[in-house]
Amino acid sequence: MAEYRQGFSTCRDCGIPLVGTEDKARHTGVDKLWNGNERAQFDRVIAALDDAGMPFQPKEMESTVRAFNRRSESYMAISKEPTKA
């Protein structure tokens, strides 16, 4: 699903344009190329896509996992860069 946020036209994290309505977000797919939490793999995929000249959009997120202790966990994703309409 694409991303929609009322009052925003671009993602503040990555600069990709957001879709204009919530309905359009529900009906627009995102081509995810890779996701995971291993930094070395993330870096290798980015290097390979860069070497191939393929446009992509990386995204990194941090979340705090609370169970018996607090720890921070990274999550990374790489999506195909959307084509401009």
C-alpha positions in Angstrom: 0.0 0.0 0.0 1.2 3.5 -0.8 1.4 6.1 1.9 -1.1 9.0 2.6 -0.9 11.5 5.4 -3.4 14.3 5.6 -1.7 17.7 5.1 1.6 16.2 3.7 2.6 15.9 0.1 6.0 14.2 0.6 7.6 11.8 3.0 9.7 13.7 5.5 12.1 10.7 5.8 12.8 9.9 2.2 11.3 12.8 0.1 9.1 10.5 -2.1 5.8 12.1 -3.1 2.8 10.8 -1.1 -0.5 9.9 -2.8 -3.3 12.5 -2.6 -6.0 10.6 -0.9 -6.5 7.7 1.6 -8.5 5.8 -1.1 -5.7 6.1 -3.6 -3.2 4.8 -0.9 -5.3 1.7 -0.4 -5.3 1.0 -4.1 -1.7 1.8 -5.0 0.9 -1.0 -4.5 4.5 -0.5 -3.5 7.1 -2.7 -5.1 9.2 -3.8 -2.2 12.5 -5.2 -3.3 14.0 -6.2 0.1 13.3 -5.9 3.8 15.0 -7.1 7.0 17.1 -6.2 9.9 20.6 -7.1 8.9 22.8 -4.1 8.1 25.3 -6.1 6.0 22.6 -7.5 3.7 21.0 -4.0 3.4 24.3 -2.5 2.4 25.0 -5.3 -0.2 21.5 -4.9 -1.8 21.9 -1.1 -2.0 25.4 -1.5 -3.6 24.1 -4.0 -6.1 21.1 -1.8 -7.1 23.4 1.2 -7.3 25.9 -0.7 -9.5 23.1 -1.8 -11.8 21.9 1.8 -12.1 18.4 0.8 -10.8 16.5 3.5 -9.0 15.4 2.6 -5.5 14.4 4.1 -2.2 15.9 2.8 1.0 14.2 3.3 4.4 15.5 2.7 7.9 13.3 2.6 11.0 14.1 2.2 14.7 11.6 0.7 17.1 11.9 0.0 20.8 11.0 -3.5 21.8 9.6 -3.8 25.3 9.5 -7.2 26.8 11.5 -7.8 30.0 14.0 -5.2 29.0 14.2 -2.3 26.6 16.2 -2.7 23.4 16.2 -0.8 20.2 15.6 -2.8 17.0 16.4 -1.7 13.4 14.2 -2.5 10.4 15.3 -1.7 6.9 13.4 -1.8 3.6 14.3 -1.0 0.0 11.5 -0.3 -2.5 11.4 0.3 -6.2 11.4 4.1 -6.8 8.0 5.1 -8.1 7.7 6.5 -11.6 6.7 10.1 -11.8 3.2 10.6 -13.3 
